[in-house]
Structure formats: C-alpha cells, structure tokens
C-alpha cells in the first residue's frame, strides 16, 4: 500500500508526508487534524500540505488504495 501511495505522490510531484496530510485536510468528514513536528523537515512538510491540492482523480485513487469509505451519521 505504501509503495502504491508513494507512486501517487511521485506522480503529483510531492512526497508521501505531504500527500498524506493534504489528503486528510481535503476530506470534510475528517474534522480535526492533530499534527506534531519534532524536526524542521516535518514542520516544512506540514506547511506544504496546507496549500497542496490533490486533484479529484488522485483523491479517488488514494481512497481506493487505502480502502477509505466515507462514514455518514444520520440522526433522527
């Protein structure tokens, strides 16, 4: 799975940490991101991810690779 995701990141001209954080940020059903950084490079990747837009077709591919399924809770 990691190698397939790394391939998507390579196609988009980024690295796996940026792709991962950007994917989380682009999912409206994920309401909170708690990210830490213990090294300057990690902070740089977090900052890059905040402005990185993953195209819709790549988002679908990442969801397929990871097996992500949107969860909706309906109350009432």
Backbone as CSV, one residue per row, in Angstrom:
resi,resn,N_x,N_y,N_z,CA_x,CA_y,CA_z,C_x,C_y,C_z
1,UNK,0.829,-1.182,0.000,0.000,0.000,0.000,0.877,1.252,0.000
2,UNK,1.919,1.248,0.827,2.787,2.423,0.934,3.463,2.711,-0.398
3,UNK,3.919,1.682,-1.063,4.587,1.898,-2.350,3.622,2.440,-3.392
4,UNK,2.389,1.973,-3.372,1.392,2.493,-4.318,1.082,3.953,-4.025
5,UNK,0.976,4.295,-2.742,0.743,5.699,-2.370,1.951,6.565,-2.715
6,UNK,3.145,6.026,-2.526,4.350,6.766,-2.897,4.353,7.043,-4.398
7,UNK,3.848,6.090,-5.177,3.742,6.300,-6.624,2.801,7.446,-6.966
8,UNK,1.682,7.542,-6.255,0.754,8.660,-6.462,1.444,9.974,-6.103
9,UNK,2.145,9.988,-4.984,2.859,11.197,-4.565,3.878,11.607,-5.621
10,UNK,4.627,10.648,-6.133,5.622,10.938,-7.172,4.963,11.533,-8.410
11,UNK,3.831,10.969,-8.823,3.119,11.484,-9.997,2.673,12.931,-9.798
12,UNK,2.378,13.291,-8.546,1.907,14.646,-8.243,3.055,15.586,-7.895
13,UNK,4.276,15.070,-7.900,5.440,15.913,-7.642,5.624,16.286,-6.178
14,UNK,5.224,15.392,-5.285,5.370,15.667,-3.862,5.884,14.418,-3.160
15,UNK,5.915,14.464,-1.842,6.353,13.297,-1.084,5.170,12.729,-0.295
16,UNK,5.377,11.564,0.285,4.304,10.871,0.980,3.788,11.624,2.209
17,UNK,4.648,12.239,3.031,4.116,13.008,4.169,3.208,14.170,3.741
18,UNK,3.576,14.890,2.697,2.739,15.993,2.217,1.434,15.442,1.657
19,UNK,1.518,14.389,0.861,0.316,13.782,0.281,-0.634,13.321,1.385
20,UNK,-0.097,12.675,2.396,-0.926,12.152,3.484,-1.660,13.261,4.229
21,UNK,-0.941,14.297,4.588,-1.561,15.400,5.324,-2.562,16.144,4.442
22,UNK,-2.220,16.353,3.181,-3.138,17.037,2.265,-4.415,16.222,2.077
23,UNK,-4.287,14.900,2.005,-5.453,14.033,1.860,-6.388,14.205,3.052
24,UNK,-5.821,14.220,4.244,-6.625,14.420,5.454,-7.320,15.775,5.410
25,UNK,-6.579,16.812,5.044,-7.134,18.169,5.032,-8.232,18.344,3.987
26,UNK,-8.214,17.548,2.925,-9.202,17.673,1.860,-10.449,16.830,2.102
27,UNK,-10.492,16.077,3.169,-11.671,15.276,3.485,-12.522,16.025,4.503
28,UNK,-13.675,16.557,4.087,-14.506,17.325,5.018,-15.063,16.483,6.163
29,UNK,-15.133,15.164,5.973,-15.652,14.340,7.052,-14.636,14.121,8.176
30,UNK,-13.394,14.515,7.941,-12.368,14.464,8.984,-12.316,15.854,9.599
31,UNK,-12.774,15.959,10.824,-12.991,17.281,11.423,-11.788,17.844,12.163
32,UNK,-10.782,17.041,12.423,-9.671,17.529,13.225,-8.376,16.857,12.794
33,UNK,-7.331,17.641,12.679,-6.012,17.111,12.378,-5.086,17.533,13.513
34,UNK,-4.498,16.563,14.164,-3.537,16.855,15.226,-2.177,16.440,14.687
35,UNK,-1.390,17.419,14.333,-0.084,17.140,13.737,1.015,17.705,14.620
36,UNK,2.023,16.945,14.777,3.176,17.403,15.537,4.402,17.387,14.647
37,UNK,5.435,18.028,15.108,6.688,18.037,14.366,7.836,18.105,15.368
38,UNK,8.724,17.148,15.275,9.881,17.152,16.160,11.154,17.536,15.411
39,UNK,11.031,17.696,14.089,12.164,18.089,13.251,11.699,19.184,12.297
40,UNK,12.597,20.066,11.908,12.211,21.141,10.970,11.606,20.611,9.671
41,UNK,12.101,19.499,9.159,11.569,18.940,7.915,10.116,18.520,8.045
42,UNK,9.746,18.022,9.208,8.351,17.640,9.435,7.446,18.865,9.428
43,UNK,7.895,19.934,10.047,7.132,21.181,10.040,6.990,21.708,8.615
44,UNK,8.072,21.649,7.838,8.019,22.109,6.446,6.997,21.294,5.647
45,UNK,6.989,19.972,5.838,6.012,19.133,5.131,4.588,19.472,5.550
46,UNK,4.359,19.702,6.838,3.019,20.075,7.311,2.565,21.374,6.662
47,UNK,3.459,22.337,6.583,3.110,23.623,5.973,2.845,23.471,4.473
48,UNK,3.641,22.667,3.791,3.419,22.431,2.361,2.057,21.774,2.125
49,UNK,1.701,20.858,2.997,0.436,20.131,2.839,-0.765,21.059,2.937
50,UNK,-0.648,22.111,3.733,-1.795,23.002,3.925,-2.189,23.720,2.641
51,UNK,-1.274,23.843,1.705,-1.584,24.507,0.448,-1.581,23.582,-0.753
52,UNK,-1.381,22.304,-0.519,-1.289,21.340,-1.621,-2.668,20.807,-1.974
53,UNK,-3.057,20.958,-3.220,-4.364,20.476,-3.676,-4.186,19.182,-4.463
54,UNK,-4.810,18.144,-3.982,-4.779,16.865,-4.673,-5.943,16.849,-5.667
55,UNK,-5.674,16.575,-6.940,-6.758,16.517,-7.926,-7.775,15.432,-7.567
56,UNK,-9.009,15.638,-8.019,-10.111,14.726,-7.690,-9.817,13.284,-8.088
57,UNK,-9.224,13.078,-9.264,-8.941,11.706,-9.689,-7.902,11.035,-8.802
58,UNK,-6.948,11.806,-8.312,-5.941,11.254,-7.400,-6.561,10.966,-6.030
59,UNK,-7.505,11.802,-5.593,-8.199,11.543,-4.328,-8.947,10.206,-4.411
60,UNK,-9.608,9.959,-5.535,-10.326,8.704,-5.734,-9.343,7.530,-5.696
61,UNK,-8.206,7.693,-6.335,-7.196,6.634,-6.356,-6.652,6.357,-4.951
62,UNK,-6.383,7.401,-4.189,-5.895,7.233,-2.819,-6.948,6.532,-1.971
63,UNK,-8.196,6.945,-2.101,-9.282,6.294,-1.357,-9.374,4.813,-1.724
64,UNK,-9.188,4.506,-2.994,-9.242,3.117,-3.448,-8.077,2.315,-2.857
65,UNK,-6.886,2.885,-2.890,-5.702,2.200,-2.360,-5.846,1.942,-0.869
66,UNK,-6.332,2.938,-0.142,-6.421,2.822,1.321,-7.684,2.112,1.798
67,UNK,-8.667,1.976,0.904,-9.931,1.368,1.303,-10.794,2.320,2.116
68,UNK,-10.562,3.616,1.956,-11.324,4.617,2.709,-12.774,4.621,2.236
69,UNK,-13.678,4.596,3.197,-15.103,4.702,2.914,-15.663,5.797,3.797
70,UNK,-16.322,6.724,3.178,-16.905,7.845,3.924,-17.975,7.336,4.877
71,UNK,-17.938,7.838,6.087,-18.914,7.482,7.105,-19.840,8.669,7.325
72,UNK,-21.111,8.418,7.219,-22.097,9.462,7.497,-22.999,8.996,8.601
73,UNK,-23.184,9.849,9.570,-24.091,9.529,10.657,-25.323,10.398,10.506
74,UNK,-26.442,9.761,10.417,-27.713,10.479,10.293,-28.492,10.319,11.598
75,UNK,-28.786,11.424,12.208,-29.523,11.414,13.465,-30.961,11.790,13.190
76,UNK,-31.877,11.026,13.734,-33.270,11.396,13.593,-34.140,10.415,12.924
